[in-house]
Structures are given as structure tokens and as C-alpha cells.
């Protein structure tokens, strides 16, 4: 666990990011219809699709502001500039951040360029194969034939089984 001062600095950064996310969620909720799609009447605004994300965004802002105030009271801003610059200087050596960035980029490619554009099983197989290859092959015991065979089996088998189960038993069409 982080020391108390470092934890409060992290609280300041995280709560500011969550407040920004809350604002974005409220803005997105405001772009949704504010009349009920069920009845079409404006009198039943509480059934509108824009209400729930707006309430969630407001609660996110409220709770994050509470964390921010506590962090500020306990000295969260003290040394935040130096800690941030040290963190930025350490980014080239920070492997957990590298892994998080890589998996985020892989998921973005999968969601925005794979799903809906090509077959679900094919897109999911490519995503799983790339993910397993990047994150597991380095730790494999240098049995490359077995490693590639297991990777292929998992990356093709899992999306196929999920697609089959959802479409056959749950009657949910896959994208």
C-alpha cells in the first residue's frame, strides 16, 4: 500500500479524472432522448433513456468531489508536481503501464475495427490470439509448437463456443 501522502496525491489525480468522466457521462446523457420511448409522453420523463446515465454521472461527480475534498484537507496537493514529474520520467521503465496501454489499444482495435465489421468469431479469435501472444508467449517454456497450438485452440475455440451457446441456447445473435 502507498504511504499516506502518496495515497492522498493519487486520490487528487483519480478524483479529478473521475469528475471529468462524470461530466462526460452527464453530457452524453443529455444528448439522449428525454421523453419516454415506452409511451412517447413528456409527462413520464422518469422513464426516459437519458435519466439513468445522467444520475450516474452526477453521483460520480458527487462522490469524487468528496474524495477530492478529503485528499485536499489531508495535504494531497503537497508535492504533487514533483511526484507527477517523477512518474512521467519513470514511464519508459514502468512495465505495468506498458501492459495497460497495450491491452487498451488491442481492445480499441477489437471494438472499433473488428466487431460489427467482420464476423464475431474471426474478430474475437484474432483479438485473443494477439493478446495471448503478447502477454503469455514470453513466459512460455520455449515449447513453441505446443505454445502456438494451445494459443490457436483457445483463440478459436472460446469465441466459437461462446457464439454457439449464445445463439443456440440463449437466442442472442452475435454481432
C-alpha positions in Angstrom: 0.0 0.0 0.0 1.1 3.5 -0.7 2.3 5.8 2.1 -0.4 8.2 3.3 0.9 11.3 1.4 1.3 9.4 -1.8 -2.2 7.9 -1.4 -3.7 11.4 -1.0 -1.8 12.6 -4.1 -3.2 9.6 -6.0 -6.7 10.5 -4.6 -6.4 14.0 -6.0 -5.4 12.8 -9.5 -8.0 10.0 -9.6 -10.9 12.1 -8.3 -10.2 14.8 -10.8 -10.2 12.2 -13.6 -13.5 10.8 -12.2 -15.1 14.2 -12.1 -14.1 14.7 -15.7 -15.6 11.3 -16.5 -18.8 12.3 -14.7 -19.1 15.5 -16.7 -18.7 13.5 -19.9 -21.3 11.0 -18.8 -23.8 13.8 -18.0 -23.1 15.4 -21.4 -23.7 12.0 -23.1 -26.9 11.5 -21.1 -28.1 15.0 -22.1 -27.8 14.0 -25.8 -30.2 11.1 -25.3 -34.0 11.5 -25.6 -35.7 12.9 -22.5 -39.1 11.6 -23.4 -40.3 8.1 -22.8 -39.8 5.7 -25.7 -42.3 3.5 -24.0 -45.3 5.9 -24.0 -43.9 8.8 -26.1 -45.3 11.2 -23.4 -43.2 14.0 -21.9 -45.1 13.7 -18.7 -43.2 10.4 -18.0 -39.7 11.9 -18.1 -38.6 9.4 -15.4 -38.8 6.6 -18.0 -36.5 8.4 -20.4 -33.2 6.7 -21.5 -31.2 9.8 -20.7 -32.1 9.8 -17.0 -30.0 6.9 -15.7 -26.6 7.9 -17.2 -27.2 11.5 -16.0 -27.9 10.3 -12.5 -24.8 8.0 -12.6 -22.7 10.9 -13.8 -24.0 13.2 -11.1 -23.3 10.6 -8.4 -19.8 10.1 -9.9 -19.1 13.8 -9.6 -20.6 14.0 -6.1 -18.6 11.0 -4.7 -15.4 12.0 -6.4 -15.7 15.6 -5.1 -16.0 14.1 -1.6 -12.8 12.1 -2.1 -11.1 15.2 -3.6 -12.0 17.4 -0.6 -10.7 14.8 1.9 -7.5 14.5 -0.1 -7.0 18.2 -0.2 -7.7 18.5 3.6 -5.0 15.9 4.3 -2.4 17.6 2.1 -2.9 15.8 -1.2 -1.6 18.8 -3.2 1.7 18.9 -1.3 4.4 17.7 -3.7 2.0 16.7 -6.4 4.1 18.5 -9.1 7.3 16.7 -8.2 5.6 13.3 -7.8 3.9 13.8 -11.3 7.2 14.7 -12.9 8.9 11.7 -11.3 6.1 9.4 -12.5 6.4 10.8 -16.1 10.2 10.3 -16.1 9.7 6.7 -14.9 7.2 5.8 -17.7 9.8 4.3 -20.0 10.6 1.7 -17.3 7.1 1.2 -16.0 6.0 -2.3 -17.3 2.6 -2.3 -15.8 1.7 0.9 -17.6 3.1 -0.5 -20.8 0.9 -3.6 -20.4 -2.2 -1.5 -19.7 -1.6 0.7 -22.7 -1.1 -2.3 -25.0 -4.3 -4.1 -23.8 -6.2 -0.9 -24.1 -5.0 -0.4 -27.7 -5.8 -4.1 -28.5 -9.3 -3.7 -27.1 -9.9 -0.5 -29.1 -8.8 -2.1 -32.3 -11.1 -5.1 -31.5 -14.1 -3.0 -30.7 -13.8 -0.2 -33.3 -12.3 -2.2 -36.2 -13.4 -5.8 -35.6 -16.8 -6.1 -34.0 -19.6 -5.4 -36.5 -17.2 -5.1 -39.4 -16.1 -8.7 -39.6 -17.5 -12.0 -38.2 -17.6 -12.1 -34.4 -15.7 -15.4 -34.2 -13.0 -14.2 -36.6 -12.6 -10.8 -34.8 -12.6 -12.4 -31.3 -10.1 -15.1 -32.4 -7.7 -12.5 -33.8 -8.0 -10.5 -30.6 -7.5 -13.5 -28.3 -4.5 -14.8 -30.4 -2.8 -11.3 -30.3 -3.5 -10.9 -26.6 -2.2 -14.4 -25.7 0.8 -14.0 -27.9 1.8 -10.7 -26.4 1.2 -11.5 -22.8 1.8 -15.2 -22.5 4.4 -16.3 -25.0 7.3 -14.6 -23.2 6.5 -16.7 -20.1 6.1 -20.0 -22.1 8.7 -22.7 -21.6 10.1 -22.4 -25.1 7.9 -25.3 -26.4 6.9 -23.1 -29.4 4.9 -25.8 -31.2 2.8 -26.5 -28.1 2.5 -22.8 -27.3 1.2 -21.9 -30.7 -1.1 -24.9 -30.7 -2.6 -24.0 -27.3 -2.9 -20.4 -28.4 -4.7 -21.4 -31.6 -7.0 -23.8 -29.8 -8.0 -21.2 -27.2 -8.3 -18.2 -29.5 -10.5 -20.1 -32.0 -12.4 -22.4 -29.5 -13.5 -19.8 -27.0 -15.2 -17.4 -29.4 -16.8 -20.4 -31.3 -18.2 -21.9 -28.1 -19.5 -18.6 -26.8 -21.1 -17.8 -30.1 -22.7 -21.2 -30.3 -24.0 -21.1 -26.7 -25.5 -17.6 -27.1 -27.1 -18.2 -30.4 -28.3 -21.7 -29.8 -29.4 -21.7 -26.2 -30.0 -18.0 -25.3 -31.2 -17.0 -28.8 -29.0 -13.9 -28.7 -27.5 -13.1 -32.1 -23.8 -12.3 -32.1 -22.5 -9.1 -33.7 
